[in-house]
Each structure stands twice: as C-alpha cells, then as structure tokens.
Amino acid sequence: MNYRNISLFAAMAALMIITGFIQSWSVAFALLNLCLISSIMALGVNIQWGYAGLFSVGTMGFVALGGVAAAITSMPPVRESWPMGGLGVIAALVIAVATILLAIRLWKRMPSGRKRNISMIAVLVGGFILFRAVFDPSVELIESINAASAGHIGGLGLPITVSWLVGGMLAAGAAWVIGKISLGLRSDYLAIATLGIAEIIIAVIKNEDWLTRGVKNINGIPRPVAYEVDLQVDPQFIGWVDWLGLDLIEASSLYVKISYAILFVIVLAIIMWMSEKALRSPWGRMMRAIRDNEEAAEAMGKDVTKRRLQVFILGSAVCGIAGAMLTSMDGLLTPGTYQPLRFTFLIWVMVIVGGSGNNWGSVLGGFLIWFLYVEVEPIGNNVLAFLTSGMADDSWLKAHLIDSTAHMRLITMGAILLFVLRFYPKGLIPEKVG
C-alpha cells in the first residue's frame, strides 16, 4: 500500500471538506462535480500521452463534440424543421459522403496520371456544387423557423445519459478521421494539426445554427437528476427537509449536486477500472513499448500507426464523454465557452502535475488543479484584503492590488507547474515502472 498516494488524496478530500465548512456545502459539491469531470478529461489525455506519447492538443474539440452530442441526442426535435429542411440536410450529407467514397474509389482503382487527377477534380468539384445546391436552401429554411427560440433541427429526445455514450462515439468518430490524416506526422506537427482541427470544430459549432443554434446557445437541455423547483414543491421532500431542519432552497440545491456527484463517480470509476485493465494488459505494455522506443516496436512487428490510432480514438472518446457530462450538468450548450485555456492547457497541466502515465495521478491532478483554479481567486482576494486593510480606502495601490486578484489563478497555475517540474518531474504520483 502506497501511504504517500493515500495521503495526497486525503489532503485533497480535506480541502473539499474545509471548503464546505468555510463557504458552503453547495459550493463544495459543485466544485466536486467539476473536479470529477476534469479528472475524466485528464484521463482521456493521459491515455493518449501517458500510454502512447501522442502529443495532441485538440482536447477542446473533442469536449465540444461531446457537448453537441448532449444537445442533439436529448433535446426534443423541432417538428416544423424536418418537413421544411431536415430531409434536405440529410440528403446533402449523403451526397457529401458519397462524393468522398467515390473519390477514394477512383484514387485506388485508376492508375496514377493525368486522367486520374482530372477525374478526381471533376468528382470533388461536382459533388461540392451538388452538396451546396441541396444543403444551403435546406439550412435557410430550418434557421427561419422561429429563430428566437428554435432555428435549429432539434434532437432525438432520448435520455440524457444516452448522450454521454453518443458523445464518446461522436468524438471517437472525429478522432478516427483526424488520426487517419495526422498520425503520420511528427509529434510537433501532430500538435499543430490537432490544435487547428479543434479550432475548426469550434468554428463549425459556432456558425452552423441549424445544428447547434450557434452563438445563440441551446437552453433547457434535459438533466439526469431532479430539478430544484420540482423538489421545492414535492411534499415528501419538503417533509424530509423539515424533519432535518434544513433550508428548503439550500437542501434542494445540495440534493441535486449530490445526485450529480454519485453519477459522475460511477462514470469515473468505470473509466478508471477499464483504463487500469488496459494499462496492465499486454496491449498496455505494447503501447508503452511504442512510446518508449518506436523503432524497436516496429522491429518486433508491431503496427505502430494502427496502435496509435487506437489509443488516439480511445482517449478522444473519454474526452467526449466528459464533454457530454459537463453540458448535461450545465443544462445548456454555449459554444463560446470552449476556450483552449480551459479545455486544453488546464487539462495538460492536470496530467503533468498528477503524473503522466499514471491514471491515479491524472485523477489527482484533475482534482487539485481545478480546485485551485476556482478557489485561488477568492482566497487571493481575502488575503490581499487583509494585507491592505491598513491602507486608505482611496489608495491607488490598494485598488490596484485588489483588482489584480483576477490574475492570481494564472500565476498560480504557472507556479504550480514550475514547482512540480522542478521537484517532481514525473508528477505527484509517478508512473510505475515494472
């Protein structure tokens, strides 16, 4: 038993408990839920980097695809959109897929030369023109339907927990396409390619109003747990709250957050169990061998590109699941909130600080970094308020110091990263070498 690792998680639990006593238990459980989701994202990145050494910075795109999956899976369909433009959009997408498949078939069947190049250009240009001719009018019709509250095609009306699986599959499908294109690149070029593709995904989500309402956002995404307003009028819940002597509003909020925490812990436990099984299996040992010495693995007959594609898809799927969980908890899809700082840089910091190659380290990093990212600003504000309490209220220095607390979180993240890289270069919970 590793008492050091246990003590690290115990210290993290103590920070959560202290937050509950000092601020409120509602704040503590809200923070816990975001830490759980961040840990799942860190596990996805650790599968790619810690297992196979894939330096991908496209995490934001896969998380966003998970959010889209939550909307298109769980929202009710906008019935007016389907007869007016829905079928046209489906037909256009079929045309696009058929064009790509035909182009691939021509490329493989025809001998190289001028004739093949002309045929490829003709197929791609013709398919694109036909696609736009069908797609554009259909989209205009969909977006014209009650644009203030709808203007999109809606979803399938399925349970929100189903969207978590759909988010993983959608991210995995996108990762397969991206991996086929970019996994043959060198690590630095792979990072640039995945970052660019992630930005493309966000741009599509922001601009395709017929699918995601773009920057107008999708509100009212169903939740997997009860609503606070429903609990506050439920006689049984009211009686239970009165018996405990709690405030009704606070109790309903706490009940919802605890329900989310139970669901998220179950998902994290399942992913963690599967990740540990995979890491300790012959497949996991092979992935680490590819990571440590690609040439030696190829000499042993391993298909390095194929295995990297597998691990890239698996890590992206985990990030997609986390993205769907985050959107279902928020209850809305807001494309403008997907920023590289939150969904790429911080996730990488979690993996590095926790310990790349170690799943438990990624979970610890997810909890620690997100906790500090949220709590550093109010803590810094209180500390600076105490330090400047002796200054005059109209002091420019006092005002400047207090206004600077908004930047404390970024300074803290950089300081923690430098500290860990200096004193714990393999992370707080290093990878076990056996």
Stockholm file with secondary structure:
# STOCKHOLM 1.0

chainA/1-434         MNYRNISLFAAMAALMIITGFIQSWSVAFALLNLCLISSIMALGVNIQWGYAGLFSVGTMGFVALGGVAAAITSMPPVRESWPMGGLGVIAALVIAVATILLAIRLWKRMPSGRKRNISMIAVLVGGFILFRAVFDPSVELIESINAASAGHIGGLGLPITVSWLVGGMLAAGAAWVIGKISLGLRSDYLAIATLGIAEIIIAVIKNEDWLTRGVKNINGIPRPVAYEVDLQVDPQFIGWVDWLGLDLIEASSLYVKISYAILFVIVLAIIMWMSEKALRSPWGRMMRAIRDNEEAAEAMGKDVTKRRLQVFILGSAVCGIAGAMLTSMDGLLTPGTYQPLRFTFLIWVMVIVGGSGNNWGSVLGGFLIWFLYVEVEPIGNNVLAFLTSGMADDSWLKAHLIDSTAHMRLITMGAILLFVLRFYPKGLIPEKVG
#=GR chainA/1-434 SS CCHHHHHHHHHHHHHHHHHHHHTCHHHHHHHHHHHHHHHHHHHHHHIIIIIHCCCCCCHHHHHHHHHHHHHHHHSCBCTTHIIIIIHHHHHHHHHHHHHHHHHHHHHHHSCSSHHHHHHHHHHHHHHHHHHHHHHHHHHHHHHTSSTTTCCSCBCCCCCHHHHHHHHHHHHHHHHHHHHHHHTTSCHHHHHHHHHHHHHHHHHHHHHCHHHHCGGGCEECCCCSSCCHHHHTTCHHHHHHHHHHTCCHHHHHHHHHHHHHHHHHHHHHHHHHHHHHHHHHSHHHHHHHHHHHCHHHHHHTTCCHHHHHHHHHHHHHHHHHHHHHHHHHHHTEECGGGCCHIIIIIHHHHHHHHHCTTCHHHHHHHHHHHHHHHHHHHHHHHHHHHHHTTTSCTTCHHHHHHHHGGGGHHHHHHHHHHHHHHHHCTTCSSCCCCC
#=GC SS_cons         CCHHHHHHHHHHHHHHHHHHHHTCHHHHHHHHHHHHHHHHHHHHHHIIIIIHCCCCCCHHHHHHHHHHHHHHHHSCBCTTHIIIIIHHHHHHHHHHHHHHHHHHHHHHHSCSSHHHHHHHHHHHHHHHHHHHHHHHHHHHHHHTSSTTTCCSCBCCCCCHHHHHHHHHHHHHHHHHHHHHHHTTSCHHHHHHHHHHHHHHHHHHHHHCHHHHCGGGCEECCCCSSCCHHHHTTCHHHHHHHHHHTCCHHHHHHHHHHHHHHHHHHHHHHHHHHHHHHHHHSHHHHHHHHHHHCHHHHHHTTCCHHHHHHHHHHHHHHHHHHHHHHHHHHHTEECGGGCCHIIIIIHHHHHHHHHCTTCHHHHHHHHHHHHHHHHHHHHHHHHHHHHHTTTSCTTCHHHHHHHHGGGGHHHHHHHHHHHHHHHHCTTCSSCCCCC
//
